[in-house]
Amino acid sequence: MFIDTTSRRAFLKAAGAAGAAWILADAADIQAAFAQVARRRSEPPPYRFDALTAAQATDLEAVCARILPAVGAAPGAREAGAIHFIDRGLASFNAAQKPLFDEGIADLNRRAAARWPGTASFAALSAERQDELLRAIEQQPFFGAVHFATIAGTFADPSWGGNRDHVGFAIIGHGHEPAYQPPFGWYDSPANRGG
């Protein structure tokens, strides 16, 4: 399932579903993840990955960039740093999916080499060829997991490792606020306040 770039706001609903999963995460895992994010933000590029190899991260970031691509001046998953959210998750609260990601990335590279001999990796393919391979696997659990993680990593709170510089918030037109106030409504009317 590829994103219709004209309706990115529809993915906000999927990101909301991601929030429920993070609420259920163990508090110790969450604290470790925050420490990892703080450490990573202090590192200059190239970044060190905790769960993924550099080659896996390159291929997986290419998948993320095809799921939620940058369009014109509008950023996508790559610009939001979704790969760092995914790596952090695979090293902590989502470690159970690490084998699925390892095998999925290896499978993509095997498919790329079989379909286009001499291809070094999925990331080395053109966008059109990447899309062709992703369409062939979009019903597999690996693609579903990456799709979910890409959306969550792009739109989640930046403290989780993705949504770098609040890029995901900008995509959906949501401003970053240090604190959020409830919207004014019927409960704020003078009649309901006794005034």
C-alpha positions in Angstrom: 0.0 0.0 0.0 1.7 3.2 -1.2 0.8 6.6 0.0 -1.3 8.9 -2.1 0.8 12.0 -1.6 -2.2 14.2 -2.0 -3.9 12.7 1.1 -1.2 12.4 3.7 -3.5 13.6 6.5 -5.2 10.2 6.3 -2.1 8.7 7.8 -2.6 10.6 11.0 -5.3 8.1 11.9 -2.7 5.3 11.5 -0.2 7.2 13.7 -2.8 7.5 16.4 -3.1 3.8 16.4 0.6 3.6 16.9 0.3 5.6 20.1 -1.7 2.8 21.8 1.1 0.4 21.2 3.7 2.7 22.8 1.5 3.2 25.9 1.7 -0.5 26.5 5.5 -0.6 26.4 7.4 -1.4 29.6 8.6 1.7 31.5 12.2 0.5 31.7 12.2 0.0 27.9 10.9 3.5 27.4 13.6 5.0 29.7 16.3 3.1 27.9 14.9 4.3 24.5 14.9 7.9 25.7 18.5 7.6 26.8 19.4 6.1 23.4 17.7 9.0 21.6 19.6 11.5 23.7 22.9 9.8 22.9 22.2 9.5 19.2 21.2 13.2 18.9 24.6 14.2 20.3 26.4 12.1 17.6 27.4 13.8 14.4 26.6 12.0 11.1 27.1 9.2 10.2 24.9 7.9 12.9 25.6 4.6 14.7 22.8 2.2 14.6 22.0 -0.1 17.6 19.9 -2.9 16.0 20.6 -2.5 12.3 23.9 -2.7 10.4 24.7 0.4 8.2 23.8 -1.6 5.1 20.4 -2.7 6.6 19.7 0.8 7.6 20.4 2.1 4.1 18.1 -0.5 2.6 15.4 0.0 5.2 15.5 3.8 4.8 15.0 3.4 1.1 11.9 1.3 1.8 10.6 4.1 4.2 11.3 6.7 1.6 9.1 4.8 -0.9 6.3 4.3 1.6 6.2 8.0 2.5 8.2 9.8 -0.1 9.2 13.5 -0.2 7.2 15.3 -2.8 8.6 18.6 -4.1 9.4 20.7 -1.0 7.3 18.5 1.3 9.4 16.2 3.3 8.9 12.4 3.7 10.0 9.6 6.0 13.7 10.0 5.1 13.7 13.6 6.1 11.8 12.9 9.3 14.4 10.3 10.3 12.0 7.4 10.6 14.9 5.0 10.3 16.2 6.1 13.7 12.8 5.5 15.3 12.7 2.0 13.7 16.3 1.2 14.8 15.7 2.4 18.3 12.5 0.3 18.5 14.2 -2.8 17.2 16.9 -2.3 19.9 14.4 -1.9 22.7 10.6 -2.2 22.9 10.2 -3.8 19.4 13.1 -6.3 19.6 10.8 -9.2 19.0 10.4 -8.0 15.4 14.2 -7.8 14.7 14.2 -11.3 13.0 11.3 -10.2 10.7 13.2 -7.1 9.7 16.5 -8.9 9.2 14.8 -11.5 6.9 12.7 -9.0 5.1 15.7 -6.8 4.2 17.6 -9.9 3.1 14.7 -11.0 1.0 14.4 -7.6 -0.7 18.1 -7.7 -1.6 17.8 -11.3 -3.0 14.8 -10.3 -5.1 16.6 -7.2 -6.4 19.7 -9.3 -7.4 17.5 -12.0 -9.0 15.4 -9.5 -11.0 18.2 -7.2 -12.0 21.5 -9.2 -12.0 24.4 -7.2 -10.7 22.3 -5.1 -8.3 24.2 -4.6 -5.0 21.1 -3.9 -2.8 17.6 -2.7 -2.7 18.7 0.9 -2.0 20.8 0.9 -5.2 17.7 0.5 -7.4 15.8 3.3 -9.0 12.6 4.5 -7.4 10.5 2.7 -10.1 12.3 -0.6 -9.5 12.0 -0.2 -5.7 8.3 0.3 -6.1 8.0 -2.8 -8.3 9.6 -4.9 -5.6 7.6 -3.4 -2.8 4.3 -4.1 -4.7 5.4 -7.7 -4.9 5.7 -8.0 -1.1 3.1 -5.6 0.1 0.9 -8.4 1.5 3.8 -9.9 3.5 4.2 -9.3 7.3 7.5 -7.6 6.8 6.0 -4.9 4.6 3.1 -4.4 7.0 5.6 -4.0 9.9 7.8 -1.5 8.0 4.7 0.4 6.8 3.4 0.8 10.4 6.9 1.7 11.7 7.5 4.3 8.9 4.3 6.1 9.7 4.9 5.9 13.5 8.5 7.1 13.1 7.5 10.0 10.9 4.6 11.3 13.0 5.4 10.2 16.6 6.7 12.6 19.2 10.4 13.4 18.3 11.4 12.1 21.7 10.9 8.6 20.3 13.7 9.1 17.7 11.9 10.0 14.5 10.0 13.1 13.4 13.3 15.0 13.3 12.9 18.7 13.7 9.1 18.1 13.9 9.0 17.4 10.1 6.1 14.9 10.6 4.1 17.6 12.4 4.7 20.0 9.5 3.5 17.4 7.0 0.1 17.2 8.6 0.0 20.9 9.4 0.3 20.4 13.2 2.4 23.0 15.0 4.7 21.9 17.7 3.5 23.2 21.1 5.3 22.8 24.5 1.9 22.1 26.0 -1.5 21.6 24.5 -4.7 23.2 25.6 -8.1 21.7 25.1 -10.1 23.4 22.3 -12.7 26.0 23.3 -16.2 24.6 23.0 -19.6 24.5 24.6 -18.1 23.8 28.0 -16.3 27.2 27.9 -19.3 29.3 27.0 -20.3 32.0 29.5 -23.6 30.2 30.3 -21.7 27.0 31.3 -19.2 28.9 33.4 -22.0 30.6 35.4 -21.5 33.9 33.7 
